[in-house]
Amino acid sequence: MKLKNVRDWVGHWLGRTKMVLGALCVWGLVFSVTTISRLAVAFDYDDTLVLSAAAYQKAFAHGSQPYSPGFWSVVNQSYDLEKPKLVAYGLAWIFRVCGFRVSIMTTRPEIDAGGLRKEWRHLIARGGFIFVADQAAKHAQLQNGNYVLYFGDSDSDIAQARKAKVFPVRIKRSRRSMHKNDYHPKAMGEWVLPLSQY
Ligand SMILES: [Mg+2]
């Protein structure tokens, strides 16, 4: 190898190394700031983080009365049928890697939900899986805990976040979602995450 080639090669890799070190520094800084200030973000569960239509279908087919404890037991244990929504799920992990506490908030009753909690333990390691009594109870949870963003698909998710003075982000429902009510994206002048139906 000629001397010039060696120099070019070294220069090239020095440049690369500097870039990687620079990115690591930025990440470290972001991570420290978010961790020290204990910033948190929260995601609604059904139709926001996952497409859960298959779990509900299984519960409807199971024979227990809809929305009875038996029904919710089947829904909560059928997380293997649920599909993460790529855009929202990816974003949740980006927040997690950047040092944010990530929580999941759902209005499902907490029945036989041990497996579900365990399934999500890595994403919510520093946050929690929060079961609230109904949509109107979400703002009380969002008020305590340094939340800066709340991601949800329903109109009431947006309203609850605003009530708690947390910035809401609308996640679009999948075309295959079973839920049709309480859903008018952009109608409240909120920010809608592009491609979040996927
Ligand atoms: Mg939802």
Residues whose N, C-alpha, C, O or C-beta is under 5 A from the ligand:
A	BS01	MG	D44 Y45 D46 D47 T48 D153 S154
